[in-house]
Amino acid sequence: MRALRVVGLDEDGESVICEDPENGERFTVPADERLRAAARGDLTRLGQVQIEMEAQMRPREIQSRIRSGASVAQIAEASGIPEHRVERYAYPVLLERAQIAEMAQRAHPVREDGPDVQTLGEVVAHTFGMRGHEYSEANWGSWRGEDGKWVVQLTWQAGRSENRAHWVFHPGAHGGTVAALDDHAADLLDPSPNRPLRTVRPVTELAREALQLDQQAQPVQERAEEPVAAARPEAPSLDLDTGPPTELAEEPVAEESAEGATAEAAEDDAQRKAEPRRGRKSHPIVPSWEDVLLGVRSHR
């Protein structure tokens, strides 16, 4: 980069003539606002002029959008200007918004009979204490609406849900007044514990009908299970008495020939002799078929 020296103004007064001291070559530089700011050492004005030339969004428009609730990141994305340049003009407006939020906490909520004696911050802190919320973790903010009125916002976390409440702030004597703009703001101004929470929705008619059907179906299932339990047969009791067998009740027996009965009895005797003797088990003695047919008792 070559160093030039200033010779003077051009005849039209709109350019500055510079000269290369080595070869005498001359150059002209426009005498615009950037050159004047650079000559004065005004870096803020120099950056402002640069933003005005690089983008269509002027610093006044940046501040207007910041005052309306936009963030620095949103302005930088919309305009294509780096965030550090936007912050130069956003900082005083962000400070103004923070001051308005603090003033609104010292304002008095408007009720049916007039402004409350307590301030907005005191009422909200009392309500948070009754509901078990941490007031110190809540965040206050503000911005100016399209109608020119200041809107104050309170953001807090309750469980897994993030809640927001909004009031309109009217600066004035004794701190000014605030009025609720939504249901959350109205709930915070009424610390009565008997007031139902608006975030909990009542049981619908469909849910009530389903609950009634479930209650009616339970007695029906219990009555259906009772006969099944009564119909289960009891386990037969074992009679271990080794005395003489009792007389069997007379049952109709199919008539068989004497030859068939004798052959079946012989097969049973041969099968019992062929089976290996096992350990004696403690079970009741059941008469065999030939004992019942012939009326005798076998010794086993």
C-alpha positions as CSV (number, residue, x, y, z in Angstrom):
1,M,0.0,0.0,0.0
2,R,1.4,3.4,-1.0
3,A,1.3,6.4,1.2
4,L,-0.2,9.6,-0.4
5,R,-0.1,13.2,0.8
6,V,-3.0,15.6,0.6
7,V,-2.5,18.4,-1.9
8,G,-5.8,20.2,-1.5
9,L,-9.4,20.4,-2.7
10,D,-10.4,20.1,-6.3
11,E,-11.9,23.0,-8.1
12,D,-15.5,21.7,-7.6
13,G,-14.9,21.4,-3.9
14,E,-16.2,17.8,-3.8
15,S,-12.9,15.9,-4.1
16,V,-9.6,15.9,-2.3
17,I,-6.4,15.8,-4.4
18,C,-3.7,13.4,-3.1
19,E,-0.2,13.0,-4.6
20,D,2.3,10.1,-4.5
21,P,5.6,11.7,-3.2
22,E,7.7,9.2,-5.1
23,N,6.6,9.7,-8.7
24,G,4.3,12.7,-8.4
25,E,1.2,10.8,-9.5
26,R,-2.0,12.4,-8.3
27,F,-5.3,10.9,-7.1
28,T,-8.7,12.2,-6.2
29,V,-10.8,11.0,-3.2
30,P,-14.4,12.0,-2.8
31,A,-14.9,14.4,0.0
32,D,-18.0,12.5,1.4
33,E,-19.2,11.8,5.0
34,R,-16.9,8.9,5.4
35,L,-13.8,11.0,4.7
36,R,-14.9,13.7,7.1
37,A,-15.6,11.1,9.8
38,A,-12.2,9.5,9.3
39,A,-10.5,12.9,9.4
40,R,-12.2,13.6,12.7
41,G,-11.5,10.2,14.1
42,D,-15.2,9.5,14.7
43,L,-15.3,5.7,14.4
44,T,-19.0,5.5,15.3
45,R,-20.0,7.9,12.5
46,L,-17.7,6.1,10.2
47,G,-19.3,2.7,10.9
48,Q,-22.8,4.3,10.6
49,V,-22.0,5.6,7.2
50,Q,-20.6,2.3,6.1
51,I,-23.8,0.5,7.1
52,E,-25.8,3.1,5.2
53,M,-23.8,2.4,2.1
54,E,-23.6,-1.4,2.4
55,A,-27.3,-2.1,3.2
56,Q,-30.6,-0.5,2.7
57,M,-31.5,-0.7,6.4
58,R,-30.5,2.6,8.1
59,P,-29.5,2.9,11.8
60,R,-32.8,4.6,12.6
61,E,-34.7,1.7,11.1
62,I,-32.5,-0.8,13.1
63,Q,-33.3,1.0,16.3
64,S,-37.0,1.2,15.4
65,R,-37.1,-2.6,14.9
66,I,-35.2,-3.3,18.1
67,R,-37.6,-1.1,20.1
68,S,-40.5,-3.1,18.6
69,G,-39.2,-6.3,20.0
70,A,-36.8,-7.6,17.4
71,S,-33.4,-9.1,18.5
72,V,-30.0,-8.3,17.3
73,A,-29.7,-11.7,15.6
74,Q,-33.0,-11.1,13.7
75,I,-31.9,-7.7,12.5
76,A,-28.6,-9.1,11.4
77,E,-30.2,-11.9,9.5
78,A,-32.8,-9.7,7.8
79,S,-30.3,-7.0,6.7
80,G,-27.2,-9.0,6.1
81,I,-25.2,-6.8,8.5
82,P,-22.8,-8.4,11.0
83,E,-24.2,-8.6,14.5
84,H,-21.3,-6.6,16.0
85,R,-22.3,-3.6,13.8
86,V,-26.0,-3.9,14.7
87,E,-25.2,-4.0,18.4
88,R,-23.7,-0.4,18.2
89,Y,-27.2,1.0,17.5
90,A,-29.2,-1.7,19.3
91,Y,-27.5,-1.2,22.7
92,P,-29.2,2.1,23.7
93,V,-32.6,0.8,22.7
94,L,-32.1,-2.5,24.6
95,L,-31.2,-0.4,27.6
96,E,-34.4,1.6,27.2
97,R,-36.4,-1.6,27.0
98,A,-34.8,-3.0,30.2
99,Q,-35.6,0.3,32.1
100,I,-39.2,0.2,31.0
101,A,-39.5,-3.4,32.3
102,E,-38.1,-2.3,35.7
103,M,-40.5,0.6,35.8
104,A,-43.5,-1.6,35.0
105,Q,-42.7,-3.8,38.0
106,R,-43.1,-0.7,40.2
107,A,-46.5,0.1,38.5
108,H,-49.8,-0.6,40.1
109,P,-52.2,-3.2,38.5
110,V,-55.6,-1.8,37.6
111,R,-58.6,-3.6,39.2
112,E,-62.3,-3.1,39.1
113,D,-62.2,-0.6,42.0
114,G,-59.1,1.2,40.7
115,P,-55.4,0.8,40.9
116,D,-54.0,-1.6,43.5
117,V,-52.0,-0.5,46.5
118,Q,-49.4,-3.1,45.8
119,T,-47.1,-3.0,42.8
120,L,-47.0,-5.5,39.9
121,G,-43.8,-7.0,41.1
122,E,-45.2,-7.6,44.7
123,V,-48.4,-9.2,43.5
124,V,-46.6,-11.5,41.0
125,A,-44.0,-12.5,43.7
126,H,-46.8,-13.3,46.1
127,T,-48.7,-15.4,43.5
128,F,-45.5,-17.3,42.6
129,G,-44.9,-18.1,46.3
130,M,-48.4,-19.5,46.7
131,R,-48.0,-21.7,43.6
132,G,-44.5,-22.9,44.4
133,H,-42.7,-21.1,41.5
134,E,-39.4,-19.4,41.7
135,Y,-39.8,-15.7,41.2
136,S,-36.1,-15.1,40.9
137,E,-35.9,-17.3,37.8
138,A,-38.6,-15.3,36.0
139,N,-37.5,-12.9,33.2
140,W,-39.0,-9.5,32.5
141,G,-39.0,-7.8,29.1
142,S,-40.7,-5.0,27.2
143,W,-41.2,-3.5,23.8
144,R,-43.3,-0.8,22.1
145,G,-46.3,-2.0,20.2
146,E,-47.6,-0.7,16.9
147,D,-50.0,1.6,18.8
148,G,-47.1,3.3,20.6
149,K,-47.9,1.7,24.0
150,W,-45.3,-0.3,25.9
151,V,-46.0,-4.0,26.4
152,V,-44.4,-5.8,29.4
153,Q,-43.8,-9.5,29.2
154,L,-43.0,-12.0,32.0
155,T,-41.6,-15.4,31.1
156,W,-41.3,-18.3,33.6
157,Q,-40.9,-22.1,33.6
158,A,-43.5,-24.3,35.3
159,G,-42.6,-28.0,35.0
160,R,-41.9,-28.6,31.3
161,S,-44.0,-25.8,30.0
162,E,-42.8,-22.2,29.3
163,N,-45.5,-19.6,30.2
164,R,-45.8,-16.0,29.2
165,A,-47.9,-13.2,30.6
166,H,-48.4,-9.7,29.1
167,W,-49.5,-6.4,30.4
168,V,-49.8,-2.9,28.9
169,F,-47.8,-0.3,30.8
170,H,-48.9,3.3,31.1
171,P,-46.2,5.4,32.7
172,G,-47.4,8.1,35.0
173,A,-47.4,9.4,38.6
174,H,-46.7,7.0,41.5
175,G,-45.1,4.5,39.1
176,G,-47.9,4.3,36.5
177,T,-50.4,1.5,36.0
178,V,-50.5,-1.8,34.2
179,A,-53.5,-3.8,32.8
180,A,-53.6,-7.5,31.9
181,L,-53.6,-8.4,28.2
182,D,-54.1,-12.2,28.4
183,D,-55.4,-15.0,30.8
184,H,-52.0,-15.7,32.3
185,A,-51.6,-12.1,33.3
186,A,-55.1,-12.0,34.8
187,D,-54.3,-15.2,36.8
188,L,-51.2,-13.8,38.3
189,L,-53.0,-10.6,39.4
190,D,-55.5,-12.8,41.3
191,P,-53.6,-14.8,43.9
192,S,-56.7,-16.6,45.2
193,P,-55.9,-20.3,45.5
194,N,-59.5,-21.3,45.0
195,R,-59.5,-20.0,41.5
196,P,-59.2,-22.8,39.0
197,L,-56.1,-22.7,36.7
198,R,-57.0,-22.0,33.2
199,T,-54.2,-24.2,31.9
200,V,-56.1,-27.3,33.1
201,R,-58.9,-28.3,30.8
202,P,-62.1,-29.9,32.2
203,V,-63.0,-33.5,31.6
204,T,-65.0,-33.7,28.3
205,E,-68.3,-35.4,27.9
206,L,-66.7,-38.2,25.9
207,A,-64.3,-39.0,28.7
208,R,-67.2,-39.1,31.2
209,E,-69.1,-41.6,29.0
210,A,-66.0,-43.8,28.7
211,L,-65.5,-43.8,32.4
212,Q,-69.2,-44.8,33.0
213,L,-68.9,-47.6,30.5
214,D,-65.8,-48.9,32.3
215,Q,-67.6,-48.8,35.6
216,Q,-70.6,-50.7,34.3
217,A,-68.5,-53.4,32.6
218,Q,-66.6,-54.3,35.8
219,P,-69.7,-55.8,37.7
220,V,-70.7,-57.7,34.6
221,Q,-67.3,-59.4,34.4
222,E,-67.4,-60.3,38.1
223,R,-70.8,-61.9,37.8
224,A,-69.6,-63.9,34.7
225,E,-66.6,-65.3,36.6
226,E,-68.6,-66.5,39.6
227,P,-70.4,-69.5,37.9
228,V,-67.1,-70.5,36.4
229,A,-65.5,-70.8,39.8
230,A,-68.5,-72.7,41.2
231,A,-68.4,-75.1,38.3
232,R,-64.9,-76.3,39.0
233,P,-65.0,-79.9,40.3
234,E,-63.4,-80.6,43.6
235,A,-60.5,-83.0,43.8
236,P,-61.7,-86.4,44.9
237,S,-60.7,-87.4,48.4
238,L,-58.7,-90.5,48.8
239,D,-59.9,-93.1,51.2
240,L,-56.9,-94.9,52.7
241,D,-59.0,-97.3,54.7
242,T,-57.7,-100.9,54.2
243,G,-60.8,-102.5,55.7
244,P,-63.1,-104.7,53.8
245,P,-64.5,-103.1,50.7
246,T,-67.8,-101.4,50.9
247,E,-70.6,-102.6,48.8
248,L,-70.8,-100.8,45.5
249,A,-73.9,-99.1,44.4
250,E,-75.8,-101.0,41.9
251,E,-75.1,-99.8,38.4
252,P,-76.4,-101.1,35.2
253,V,-73.8,-103.4,33.8
254,A,-73.8,-104.6,30.2
255,E,-74.5,-108.3,29.9
256,E,-71.5,-110.2,28.8
257,S,-71.0,-113.8,28.3
258,A,-69.2,-115.8,30.9
259,E,-66.5,-116.9,28.4
260,G,-65.6,-113.2,27.6
261,A,-65.3,-112.3,31.3
262,T,-63.1,-115.3,32.1
263,A,-60.7,-114.5,29.1
264,E,-60.4,-110.9,30.2
265,A,-59.6,-111.9,33.8
266,A,-56.9,-114.2,32.5
267,E,-55.3,-111.5,30.5
268,D,-55.2,-109.1,33.5
269,D,-53.6,-111.8,35.6
270,A,-50.9,-112.5,33.0
271,Q,-50.2,-108.8,32.6
272,R,-49.7,-108.2,36.3
273,K,-47.3,-111.1,36.5
274,A,-45.3,-109.9,33.5
275,E,-44.8,-106.3,35.0
276,P,-41.8,-105.9,37.4
277,R,-42.7,-105.3,41.0
278,R,-42.3,-101.8,42.1
279,G,-42.1,-100.1,45.5
280,R,-45.2,-100.2,47.4
281,K,-47.0,-96.9,47.2
282,S,-49.4,-95.5,49.7
283,H,-52.6,-95.3,47.5
284,P,-56.0,-96.7,48.1
285,I,-56.7,-100.3,47.0
286,V,-59.1,-100.2,44.0
287,P,-60.9,-103.5,43.3
288,S,-60.1,-105.0,39.9
289,W,-62.7,-105.8,37.3
290,E,-62.9,-109.6,38.1
291,D,-63.4,-108.7,41.8
292,V,-66.4,-106.7,41.0
293,L,-67.7,-109.2,38.5
294,L,-67.2,-112.4,40.7
295,G,-67.7,-110.7,44.0
296,V,-64.4,-111.8,45.5
297,R,-61.4,-109.9,47.0
298,S,-57.9,-110.3,45.5
299,H,-54.9,-110.3,47.8
300,R,-52.4,-107.8,46.6
